[in-house]
Amino acid sequence: METVFVVSLIIFTVIIAAAALGLIRVILHLRSVVKTLDALDGGVAVIVAQTSTVTSTVDSVNANLAPVRNFAESI
């Protein structure tokens, strides 16, 4: 009876250790993903900052082209 108990205990320990190892690997992969997403978020912030003037420029160009549009519509 004691042998069965020891073997069962060893099997349960191996199963729990394998599950723990798998969870640790998942945690490490998720940390890597978080670092990548943080870098991506910084890059997106830079792109937003660099293209913030596009809207005002497009509005200005549209305002300057209003006479041309009006002339084209009158034809």
C-alpha positions as CSV (number, residue, x, y, z in Angstrom):
1,M,0.0,0.0,0.0
2,E,2.8,2.4,0.8
3,T,4.4,1.8,-2.6
4,V,1.2,2.8,-4.4
5,F,1.1,6.0,-2.3
6,V,4.7,6.9,-3.1
7,V,4.2,6.2,-6.8
8,S,1.0,8.2,-6.9
9,L,2.7,11.1,-5.1
10,I,5.6,11.1,-7.6
11,I,3.2,11.0,-10.5
12,F,1.1,13.9,-9.1
13,T,4.3,15.8,-8.5
14,V,5.5,15.3,-12.0
15,I,2.1,16.4,-13.4
16,I,2.0,19.5,-11.2
17,A,5.6,20.4,-12.1
18,A,4.8,20.0,-15.9
19,A,1.7,22.3,-15.5
20,A,3.8,24.8,-13.5
21,L,6.5,24.8,-16.2
22,G,3.9,25.4,-18.9
23,L,2.4,28.3,-17.0
24,I,5.8,29.8,-16.4
25,R,6.5,29.6,-20.2
26,V,3.1,31.3,-20.9
27,I,3.9,34.1,-18.5
28,L,7.3,34.7,-20.1
29,H,5.7,34.8,-23.6
30,L,3.1,37.2,-22.4
31,R,5.8,39.5,-20.9
32,S,7.5,39.5,-24.3
33,V,4.2,40.4,-26.0
34,V,3.7,43.2,-23.5
35,K,7.1,44.6,-24.3
36,T,6.4,44.5,-28.0
37,L,3.0,46.1,-27.6
38,D,4.6,48.9,-25.5
39,A,7.1,49.6,-28.2
40,L,4.3,49.6,-30.8
41,D,2.3,52.0,-28.7
42,G,5.2,54.4,-28.6
43,G,5.6,54.1,-32.4
44,V,1.9,54.8,-32.9
45,A,2.2,57.9,-30.6
46,V,5.1,59.2,-32.8
47,I,3.1,58.7,-36.0
48,V,0.1,60.5,-34.5
49,A,2.3,63.4,-33.5
50,Q,4.0,63.6,-36.9
51,T,0.7,63.5,-38.8
52,S,-1.3,65.9,-36.6
53,T,-0.8,68.7,-39.0
54,V,-2.3,66.8,-42.0
55,T,-5.9,67.6,-41.0
56,S,-5.3,71.4,-40.9
57,T,-3.3,71.2,-44.1
58,V,-6.0,69.4,-45.9
59,D,-8.6,71.9,-44.7
60,S,-6.4,74.7,-45.9
61,V,-6.0,73.2,-49.3
62,N,-9.7,72.5,-49.6
63,A,-10.4,76.2,-48.7
64,N,-7.9,77.4,-51.3
65,L,-9.5,75.1,-54.0
66,A,-13.0,76.3,-53.3
67,P,-13.0,78.8,-56.2
68,V,-11.7,76.1,-58.6
69,R,-14.5,73.7,-57.4
70,N,-17.1,76.4,-57.8
71,F,-15.9,77.1,-61.3
72,A,-15.9,73.4,-62.2
73,E,-19.4,73.0,-60.9
74,S,-20.6,75.9,-63.0
75,I,-19.4,74.4,-66.3
